[in-house]
């Protein structure tokens, strides 16, 4: 946790003006957004826009997070993290406090969005998250502290974004920050080494968290307890194999996990499409005259099938166009 000295130095009231030592940009603090082990984040006003300002007395931590944001900026089409606005120092009571300013990402967190809009959005958002993670991993980083609280859904159109890159770690090193429920070390299912499989474990637990918004406590731990929880929820059971593969580190890339989910969506679409009608054969006039008419129930079934196929197609469309 943040030590008391840091908290006192970085604790500022709404209305405080933070002026950069080097660039001389002035930011008016509006309110505190949150704090953690490496600093405090504030909502601030800069000219006519609202921004997020993070300050810390740990210059190395600030440098590391800024490097992550710069890496994001180099990847065309990726918008997982916020864009970087400014980096500077603030002199406060003879102490120098490092800070950086980033885009303010506003919207409901992932779980709140799913609860508001329904589970039908789960696949589309998870596919989008995996696409961005695949890009991040190719840049040599692991997100680390991946959890729904750090994932905001902007829109319309809905787009998943991250508001905290403090746990992002260079591949091969030890994970800097983690939250137990999403940490494979906590469940006894792997190390805390920064590698793509660590993030994919967290994605699997996030999918589980969507079905268990209040999470659940660790009892026996390990794969057996988690498998039992998956099998109790129909919305998870259809992706049981994919989630278990992620938890066991069987996916070597986010792209592999994403393709399996897409194949699962495709299989579901095929399962609800009725077989093509058989070729019509010649029948007697008498048989045709007394053939029963299609029942209303049968027509209703076609309407339901069409609706299901439309929904699945929409989710696939959202993924293809990165919405």
URLIN-V374840 format. One record per backbone hydrogen bond with DSSP energy under -1.0 kcal/mol. NH is the residue of the N-H (numbers start at 0). CO is the residue of the C=O. If there is no record, write none. Layout:
<<NH;CO> <NH;CO>>
This chain:
<<6;2> <7;3> <8;4> <9;5> <10;6> <14;28> <15;12> <17;26> <19;24> <20;88> <26;17> <27;44> <28;15> <29;42> <30;42> <32;40> <33;40> <35;38> <39;54> <40;33> <41;52> <42;30> <43;50> <44;27> <45;48> <48;45> <50;43> <51;101> <52;41> <53;99> <54;39> <55;97> <58;56> <61;57> <62;58> <63;59> <64;60> <65;61> <66;62> <67;63> <68;64> <69;65> <70;66> <71;67> <72;68> <73;69> <74;71> <77;74> <84;100> <85;100> <87;98> <89;96> <91;94> <94;91> <96;89> <97;55> <98;87> <99;53> <100;85> <101;51> <102;82> <109;147> <109;150> <112;108> <113;109> <114;110> <115;111> <116;112> <117;113> <120;117> <121;118> <124;120> <125;121> <126;122> <127;123> <128;124> <129;125> <130;126> <131;127> <132;128> <133;129> <134;130> <135;131> <136;132> <137;133> <139;136> <140;135> <141;168> <144;142> <145;143> <149;146> <150;147> <151;160> <152;107> <153;158> <158;153> <160;151> <161;79> <162;149> <167;164> <168;141> <170;139> <171;193> <172;169> <174;191> <181;178> <182;179> <186;182> <188;183> <193;172> <197;194> <199;195> <200;196> <201;197> <202;198> <203;199> <204;200> <205;201> <206;202> <207;203> <208;204> <209;205> <211;207> <214;211> <225;221> <226;222> <227;223> <228;224> <229;225> <230;226> <232;229> <235;232> <236;232> <237;233> <238;235> <239;236> <242;238> <243;239> <244;240> <245;241> <246;242> <247;243> <248;245> <249;244> <256;252> <257;253> <258;254> <259;255> <260;256> <261;257> <262;258> <263;259> <264;260> <265;261> <266;262> <267;263> <268;264> <269;265> <270;266> <271;267> <287;283> <288;284> <289;285> <298;294> <299;295> <300;296> <301;297> <302;298> <303;299> <304;300> <305;301> <306;302> <307;303> <308;304> <309;305> <310;306> <311;307> <312;308> <313;309> <314;310> <315;311> <316;312> <317;313> <318;314> <319;315> <320;316> <321;318> <322;317>>
